[in-house]
Amino acid sequence: MPSPAATLLIGAIAALLALCLAQGLGLISPKRFAQLVGGAAGGVALICAGVWLAEGGAHG
């Protein structure tokens, strides 16, 4: 089974590519694209911080 970090990275890249495709096809506006990418980046950062803390943080 792949590590959670690898799975998260693969999922984030797939979501970014899907957003790029949707924006390229004109399905979403550039402003909405930026909002979605910013929100996704914040979510990924929160998940990474949570996993890091669950593994012991700086003292693990």
mmCIF file of the C-alpha atoms, coordinates in Angstrom:
data_MODEL
# 
_entry.id   MODEL 
# 
loop_
_atom_site.group_PDB 
_atom_site.id 
_atom_site.type_symbol 
_atom_site.label_atom_id 
_atom_site.label_alt_id 
_atom_site.label_comp_id 
_atom_site.label_asym_id 
_atom_site.label_entity_id 
_atom_site.label_seq_id 
_atom_site.pdbx_PDB_ins_code 
_atom_site.Cartn_x 
_atom_site.Cartn_y 
_atom_site.Cartn_z 
_atom_site.occupancy 
_atom_site.B_iso_or_equiv 
_atom_site.pdbx_formal_charge 
_atom_site.auth_seq_id 
_atom_site.auth_comp_id 
_atom_site.auth_asym_id 
_atom_site.auth_atom_id 
_atom_site.pdbx_PDB_model_num 
ATOM 1  C CA . MET A 1 1  ? 0.000   0.000  0.000   1.00 0.00 ? 1  MET A CA 1 
ATOM 2  C CA . PRO A 1 2  ? 1.423   3.426  -0.928  1.00 0.00 ? 2  PRO A CA 1 
ATOM 3  C CA . SER A 1 3  ? 2.224   5.919  1.779   1.00 0.00 ? 3  SER A CA 1 
ATOM 4  C CA . PRO A 1 4  ? -0.396  8.555  2.628   1.00 0.00 ? 4  PRO A CA 1 
ATOM 5  C CA . ALA A 1 5  ? 1.934   11.296 1.382   1.00 0.00 ? 5  ALA A CA 1 
ATOM 6  C CA . ALA A 1 6  ? 2.273   9.680  -2.044  1.00 0.00 ? 6  ALA A CA 1 
ATOM 7  C CA . THR A 1 7  ? -1.477  9.138  -2.268  1.00 0.00 ? 7  THR A CA 1 
ATOM 8  C CA . LEU A 1 8  ? -2.125  12.763 -1.300  1.00 0.00 ? 8  LEU A CA 1 
ATOM 9  C CA . LEU A 1 9  ? 0.385   14.002 -3.868  1.00 0.00 ? 9  LEU A CA 1 
ATOM 10 C CA . ILE A 1 10 ? -1.113  11.896 -6.661  1.00 0.00 ? 10 ILE A CA 1 
ATOM 11 C CA . GLY A 1 11 ? -4.624  13.068 -5.764  1.00 0.00 ? 11 GLY A CA 1 
ATOM 12 C CA . ALA A 1 12 ? -3.586  16.729 -5.618  1.00 0.00 ? 12 ALA A CA 1 
ATOM 13 C CA . ILE A 1 13 ? -1.880  16.523 -9.007  1.00 0.00 ? 13 ILE A CA 1 
ATOM 14 C CA . ALA A 1 14 ? -4.908  14.808 -10.548 1.00 0.00 ? 14 ALA A CA 1 
ATOM 15 C CA . ALA A 1 15 ? -7.223  17.487 -9.155  1.00 0.00 ? 15 ALA A CA 1 
ATOM 16 C CA . LEU A 1 16 ? -4.968  20.270 -10.460 1.00 0.00 ? 16 LEU A CA 1 
ATOM 17 C CA . LEU A 1 17 ? -4.883  18.699 -13.930 1.00 0.00 ? 17 LEU A CA 1 
ATOM 18 C CA . ALA A 1 18 ? -8.668  18.377 -13.916 1.00 0.00 ? 18 ALA A CA 1 
ATOM 19 C CA . LEU A 1 19 ? -9.002  22.056 -12.976 1.00 0.00 ? 19 LEU A CA 1 
ATOM 20 C CA . CYS A 1 20 ? -6.548  23.042 -15.719 1.00 0.00 ? 20 CYS A CA 1 
ATOM 21 C CA . LEU A 1 21 ? -8.569  21.068 -18.244 1.00 0.00 ? 21 LEU A CA 1 
ATOM 22 C CA . ALA A 1 22 ? -11.850 22.625 -17.087 1.00 0.00 ? 22 ALA A CA 1 
ATOM 23 C CA . GLN A 1 23 ? -10.365 26.117 -17.271 1.00 0.00 ? 23 GLN A CA 1 
ATOM 24 C CA . GLY A 1 24 ? -8.820  25.419 -20.683 1.00 0.00 ? 24 GLY A CA 1 
ATOM 25 C CA . LEU A 1 25 ? -12.160 24.229 -22.046 1.00 0.00 ? 25 LEU A CA 1 
ATOM 26 C CA . GLY A 1 26 ? -13.832 27.361 -20.716 1.00 0.00 ? 26 GLY A CA 1 
ATOM 27 C CA . LEU A 1 27 ? -15.968 25.541 -18.161 1.00 0.00 ? 27 LEU A CA 1 
ATOM 28 C CA . ILE A 1 28 ? -14.762 27.720 -15.273 1.00 0.00 ? 28 ILE A CA 1 
ATOM 29 C CA . SER A 1 29 ? -13.548 31.309 -15.186 1.00 0.00 ? 29 SER A CA 1 
ATOM 30 C CA . PRO A 1 30 ? -9.958  32.235 -14.316 1.00 0.00 ? 30 PRO A CA 1 
ATOM 31 C CA . LYS A 1 31 ? -11.163 33.823 -11.061 1.00 0.00 ? 31 LYS A CA 1 
ATOM 32 C CA . ARG A 1 32 ? -12.991 30.647 -10.031 1.00 0.00 ? 32 ARG A CA 1 
ATOM 33 C CA . PHE A 1 33 ? -9.941  28.581 -11.050 1.00 0.00 ? 33 PHE A CA 1 
ATOM 34 C CA . ALA A 1 34 ? -7.751  30.659 -8.720  1.00 0.00 ? 34 ALA A CA 1 
ATOM 35 C CA . GLN A 1 35 ? -10.270 30.273 -5.881  1.00 0.00 ? 35 GLN A CA 1 
ATOM 36 C CA . LEU A 1 36 ? -10.410 26.508 -6.306  1.00 0.00 ? 36 LEU A CA 1 
ATOM 37 C CA . VAL A 1 37 ? -6.632  26.116 -6.523  1.00 0.00 ? 37 VAL A CA 1 
ATOM 38 C CA . GLY A 1 38 ? -6.148  28.324 -3.455  1.00 0.00 ? 38 GLY A CA 1 
ATOM 39 C CA . GLY A 1 39 ? -8.714  26.362 -1.472  1.00 0.00 ? 39 GLY A CA 1 
ATOM 40 C CA . ALA A 1 40 ? -7.211  23.051 -2.514  1.00 0.00 ? 40 ALA A CA 1 
ATOM 41 C CA . ALA A 1 41 ? -3.717  24.212 -1.545  1.00 0.00 ? 41 ALA A CA 1 
ATOM 42 C CA . GLY A 1 42 ? -5.000  25.245 1.875   1.00 0.00 ? 42 GLY A CA 1 
ATOM 43 C CA . GLY A 1 43 ? -6.695  21.884 2.318   1.00 0.00 ? 43 GLY A CA 1 
ATOM 44 C CA . VAL A 1 44 ? -3.580  19.972 1.337   1.00 0.00 ? 44 VAL A CA 1 
ATOM 45 C CA . ALA A 1 45 ? -1.523  22.063 3.780   1.00 0.00 ? 45 ALA A CA 1 
ATOM 46 C CA . LEU A 1 46 ? -3.964  21.332 6.612   1.00 0.00 ? 46 LEU A CA 1 
ATOM 47 C CA . ILE A 1 47 ? -3.944  17.606 5.868   1.00 0.00 ? 47 ILE A CA 1 
ATOM 48 C CA . CYS A 1 48 ? -0.130  17.529 5.748   1.00 0.00 ? 48 CYS A CA 1 
ATOM 49 C CA . ALA A 1 49 ? 0.076   19.408 9.057   1.00 0.00 ? 49 ALA A CA 1 
ATOM 50 C CA . GLY A 1 50 ? -2.414  17.020 10.638  1.00 0.00 ? 50 GLY A CA 1 
ATOM 51 C CA . VAL A 1 51 ? -0.498  13.957 9.476   1.00 0.00 ? 51 VAL A CA 1 
ATOM 52 C CA . TRP A 1 52 ? 2.765   15.499 10.657  1.00 0.00 ? 52 TRP A CA 1 
ATOM 53 C CA . LEU A 1 53 ? 1.308   16.236 14.100  1.00 0.00 ? 53 LEU A CA 1 
ATOM 54 C CA . ALA A 1 54 ? -0.235  12.767 14.349  1.00 0.00 ? 54 ALA A CA 1 
ATOM 55 C CA . GLU A 1 55 ? 3.180   11.242 13.713  1.00 0.00 ? 55 GLU A CA 1 
ATOM 56 C CA . GLY A 1 56 ? 4.712   13.175 16.581  1.00 0.00 ? 56 GLY A CA 1 
ATOM 57 C CA . GLY A 1 57 ? 5.496   16.550 15.029  1.00 0.00 ? 57 GLY A CA 1 
ATOM 58 C CA . ALA A 1 58 ? 9.015   17.839 15.490  1.00 0.00 ? 58 ALA A CA 1 
ATOM 59 C CA . HIS A 1 59 ? 9.610   15.419 18.362  1.00 0.00 ? 59 HIS A CA 1 
ATOM 60 C CA . GLY A 1 60 ? 8.625   12.223 16.538  1.00 0.00 ? 60 GLY A CA 1 
# 
